Amino acid sequence: MNKHMPILILSALMIMLVLSWQSVLNYNGKMTQEYEKHIAAAEKYESKKIYIDAITEYKAAQKIKPEYDIQMKIADLYMKQNDISSYIGACREAVKIDKSKPEPYLIIADYYIEKTNYTEAYSILKQGKNAIGENGDISERMLFLLSRYNEAAYSYDTFLPWHMAEKNAGFAKVSVGGLYGLANLENKIAYQCEYEDIGLPMNNVIPVKKDGEYYYIDKQGNRKLVTDEPAEYLGSFSGKYAPAKINGVYGYIDKKMKEYKFEYEYAGCFSNGIAAVKKNGKWKIINEQFKDVTGYVFDDIKIDDYGFCSENNVFFAQKDGSYALYNTKGKKLSEDLEDVKIFASEQPAAVKKNGKWGFMSLKGEMVTEPTYDDACSFCVGYAPVKTGGKWGCTDMEGHMVIEAVFDEMQAFSKGGYALAEKDGVKEFVVVKLYE
């Protein structure tokens, strides 16, 4: 091999590299000239108010080198032509070029707010908040949107809080004329008010009382399961078992109507593998094998209106005069509390400490220090709170998103409904859900 060959190859490579860089520089120089040519032409058209041609030239420049300021010029020219659709589209392009500038987010949001398309407005504002961080103008508009609500007519004699019976299926027990049925999360009747009592649809059956008799119906309303002895109460099936009261004593039944552990003063429904039971004035937690989890160590265990104590792998219980949060194994998770409201969702629950109400997470951590006269637990980002003698709503950052003008208020459903009372009239506060 010629000993000079490597040197020749290296020299050739160096020449090629130099030529390549020269080509790149020439191209870049040409593109810069082209860019400046389009900008100059655009500015000339703009000065003469020939906006359509100015836009064309600015767009040509943007293809060479996208710039935020030029994109906002394009948006401004569309506005001068009263082409609102293109104006909003140009602002969206500006967001793509530079996500850190608040102006285009605000322009787009204000457009949708004016059109009362609050969902789109909230979406673009949230996008801006995620990209920029805290911004006063964005936060102000988000709070405005969160405060938008409607008032819907109340048409029931009684209305119990909502419960998520099954995934994406929540219900509230309601009554009309002394008979009970179920409303769904959108406050529409799911099961007609024709029963003396009714529970939740779980595991394809629903406990009801009609003509003085408790039994289970299927979801189509057909009589399905009946206890061997007359029941004085039947609860909802969650897992294999449902609580029942027969001959004055509580215990559990399965779907074959076999009886288990009829020895309690009260027995609740199973959820997350546990249930609350009461005997001789004391409460304990049991598992689905009816074995002790805690022993009879509690003076009270908080249960909802349907017999459930644990919907999120935790429960509230009282011992030695104080409430605390516990996990399903009975481990204490929180400090001592004066009073508590059961979780309405996976969001923080209302708890009372030092005479005031605040909010606690599922981990037992105080997320809002107690400042309110009363409160209900969070759901869909809203929590009813009482301040100055009236009820309104706060968000999880502590902003009052609904003014305190109501005399009473319940926790929200996952459909965005909360029962409230104002000036003696019951109604539903209906919030717009953005998440």
N, C-alpha and C positions, 0 to 999 in steps of 0.2 A: 504494500500500500504506500502510495506517495506520502512522505512524511509531512508535506505541506497541506494535505487534504483537510484536516480538522480546522486549520486556520482559514482556509478558503470557505468552508461551510459556515464557520462562525462569522466571517466577514459578510457572507451572503445574508445570513439571518439578521445581522445588524442593519444592513442596507434595507431589507424588507421592513424591519421594525420602524426605521426612520421614515420610510415612505408611507407606512400605515399611519403613523402619528401625523405626518404632514397632511395626509388625506383627511384624517379626523379634524385637524385644525382648520383645514380649508372648508370642510363641510360645516363645522360650527360657525366659522366666520360668515359663510353664505347664509346659514339659518338666522344668525343674528341680524344680518342686513335685511333678510326677508321679514323678520319679526318687526324690526324698526320701521320698515316700509309700511306694513299693515297698520301699526300703531299711528303713524303719521297720517295715513289716509283716513283712519277712523276718527282721529281728532279733528281733521279738516271737515269731514262730513258732520260731525257732532256740532262744530261751531256754526255750521249753516243750518242746523236743526234737521238734517236729512238722516233721521235716526235709523231707518231700516238699513241703509248702506253702512252707517257707522257700526251697527251691530254685526253685519257681515264681516267687516274688516277686523273688528275686535275678536270675533270667533276664529278667524283665520290665524290671528296672532296667538290665540289660546292653544291652538293645535300644535304650535311650535314650542311654546313655553307657557304652560298654565300658571296663572297668577291670580291670587285671591282678589286684589284690588281691581284688576281688569274685569274679573267675573262680576263683581259688584257694580262696575260701570255698565256692563251689559244689562244687569237686572234693572238699574236705574233708567236706562233707555227704554226698556220694555214698559216700565211704569209710565214714562212720559208719553208713550203711545197708547196708554190705557189697556195694554195687553196683560191682564192680571195673571192669567194662566201661565204665560211665558215668564212673567216676573217671578212667580213662585218657583217655577222650574229652574230659572237661573240661580235663585238663592239656594236651591238644593244642590246645584253644581258647585256653588261656592263652599258649601259644607264639605263636599268631597275633597276640595282642594286644600282647605284648612279647617280642621275640626275644632280648633281652639278659639275661633272668633264667635262671640255671642250674637252679633247682629243678624245673620241669616236665620238662626234658630228662632229669634224673637219675631222677625218679619213673618215667617211661615206660621208660627203659633198664633200671632195676632190675626192673620188671615182666617185661620180655621176657627178661632174664637168668634170672630165677627159672623162667620157662617153657622155658628153654634154646633160645629163639628168638634166637640170637646175631646173625643177620643183621639183624633188625629193631632189636635193641638197638644194634648198631654204627651203623646208619643214623641213628638219632635222635641219638646222641652226636656223630657227625660233623657233623650239622646244627647242633647246639649249638656245637661247636668253631668252625665256620665263622662263626657269628653272633656269638659272644662273644669268641673268641680263646682264648688259653691259660687253662685253668681246671684246677686240680689234681684236683678230683673227677671231671671229665669225662675227663681224661687217664688217671687211675688205672683207670677202668672200661674205657677203650679198650685199654689195655695188658693188662688181664685177658682181654679178648675175643681179642686177638691171640695170647695164649699158649694158647688152647684148641686142642688137637690130638688126633687119634686115632692109634693105632698099628695098621697093617694088615700082614697076613702077607706074608712074602717067599717066593716060590715058584719062583725062577729060580736057575740055577747062576751065571750072570753077568748083569750089568745095566749097560749103558753110559748115560751122561747123555742127557737128552732133547734133541731138536732140532726146531725149527719148520720142517718140510719145506715146508709151504705155509701160506697164511693160515688160521688157526684149526685147523690140522692138525699136531700135533706127535707125534713118535714116539721110542721108545728101543729100541735093539737089545738083545735078551735071548736067553739060551740055556737050553735044558733038554736034558740028556742029550747034550751036545756038538753039538746042532743049534740053529740060530738062527731067530728070528722077530722081530716088532715089537710092542711094547706102545704103547698110545696115552696121551694125557695123563692119563687117569683110571686108568692102570695096568691096563687090560684088553687082552687079546691082540687085536691087529688083524690080524696075519698069523701063522699057526701056525709053531711051531718045527720046521721040516722041511727047512731049508737048511743047507748047510755055511758059507755066508756070505750076508749080505743087506745092502742099502743102503736108502736112503730112497725113498718113493714121490714122485716129482717128474716133472712133465710126462707124467703118465699111465703111466709105466713104472717098474719097480723092478729094480735089479741084484741078481741072486742067483747062488749057486753050488750046483749039485746034481749028484751023481754025478761030481764032479771037473770039471764044466764051468761056466764063467761065461756067463750070457746075461741078457736082460731079459724080465720077465714083465709082463703088464698087471695092473691092480688086481683083476682077478678070478682071477689066478693062472695065466693061460694064457701059454705060451711065445710071445714076441712079436718080439724082436730078437736077432740072433746076429751076432757079428763074423765077417768072412771068414776070419781066422786065429784060432786058439785064444787066448783072452785069459787072462792070469794074474791080472788084477784088472779090475773094472769099477766105476766110481763113478756117482753119481747125476747125472741130467740136470738142470741148472739153466741156463735159457736154451737156446741151440742145441746146446751141447756137453756132453760128459761125459768125465772122465778115464779112461784105460785103460792097462793095461800089457800089451804084446805083445812077445814075444821079448826079454824082460828090460829093455825101455825103455818109459818113460811118454810119453804124448802125449794127444791128444784125438780123439774120434769124434763124428759127428753121427748123426741117426736113420736115415740111409741107410747107415750104417756106413763112411762115408768117413773116412780117417785124416788127421790134421793134426799137424805138429810133433812127431813121435816122436823126441825128442832129450834127454829129461829123466831125471834120477835119481828124481824124484818130480814128480807133477802133481796139484794139488788141484782141487776143484770151484769153479765160478764162483758168485759171489754179489755182488750190487751192482756187477756189471760187471767184477770182478777175480777173480784166482785166484793162489795161491802155487805157484811151481815151484822146483825145486832142480836145480843142475848143477855138477859139479866141487866139491861141498861147500859151495856158496854158494846163497843164496836170493834170489829177486826176485819182484816183482808184475808180472803181465801183464794186459792188457785182453782183451775178447772178440774182438778182431781179432788176438790173439796178439802184440801189440806191447808193447815194454817200457814199464812205468810208472816203475820205480825203477832198473833195472839190477841186476846181482848184487852188491849191497852189504850184504846181511844175513847174519849167521851163523845166524839162526834166524827163522822166522815161526811164530807160534802158530796151530795149526789144531785143530779139534775132532776128535772120534772119527769123523766122517763126511767129513772132507776139506775143510771150510770154514774160511776164515780171516776172513771179513768178513760179519757178519749185520746190522750196523747202520752201514754206510758207514765203518767204521774197522777197523784191524787192529793187532795188537801184533807188533813185530819187535825182534830183538836186533842191535845193531851195536856193535862195540868193547867187548863185554862187558856192555853195559847194554840193557835193554828200554825201549821207548817206544811211545806210541800215535801212529798215523799215519792220515791220511784216505786215501780211495781214489785220490788223485792223488800220494800219497807224501809229503805235507807232514807234518812232525813236529808233533804237537799237545801233547805233554806233556814234563815233565821226565824225566830218566833214572831208571830203576827197576831193582831187583835181580831181581825175578821178577814174573810176572803170571799171572792166570787169565782165559781168554777170556770175553767177555760172555755171560751166560746169557739176557739179555733187553735191553731198552732201558734198564734200570736199572743202577746203578753196578757196575763190575767190581772184583774183588779184586786188589790190587797190593801188592808188597813193597818197603819202603824202610827203610833203617837197621835191618834185621833183624826188622822187624815188618810186619804186614799191615793195610792200610786199604782205602779204596774210592775209585775214580776214575770220573768221569762220562764220557759220550761226547764231551764237549768237551775232555777231558784235564785236568780240574780235580779236585784232591783234595777230596772231599766229606766224608771221614772220615779224620782223620790216623791213621797206623799205630799200633795199640795191641795187636793180636791176635797170637797165636803162629802162627795159620794162618787161612785164610778161603776161602770160595767166593763166587762172584759173586751179586749180588742177582737175585731173580725173585719176582714177586707180593708185593713188599714185605718179603721175608725173605732174610737171608743167613746161612748157617751160619758160625760162627766158633769158633775153638779158643782156650780160655783155661783156665789151671790144669790142662792135660792132658786136658780133655774138650771135646766139641763141644756147642754150643747154637745159638741163633739170635738175631740182632739185627734191629731195624727200622732204617729210614733216619735215625731221630733218635738212634740209638745206645743204645736201651733193649734189654736182654736180654729178649726176649719168650718165649723157650723156654729153660728152665734148661739149663746145660751138664752133661749127664749121659750123653752118647753118646760112644762110642769113635771112631766115624768118621761122616761125613755128606757127602752130595753136595748140589749146588745143587738148588733146587726146580724142578719143572716148572710151566708155566702152569696146570696143573690142580691145583696145590697139593700135589704129592707130592715127597718127598725120601727117597732111600735112606739108611738109617742103620744103625749096628751098635752094640749094647749088650750087654755081658757075653757076647760071642761069638755073639749071635743077630742076624741081619740082619732088618730090618723096614722098613716105610715110615712115615715121619712124615707125616701128612695134616693140613694146616691148613685152616681154614675161610676161604674167600675172601669178603671183604666189599666190595671195590671193584667 
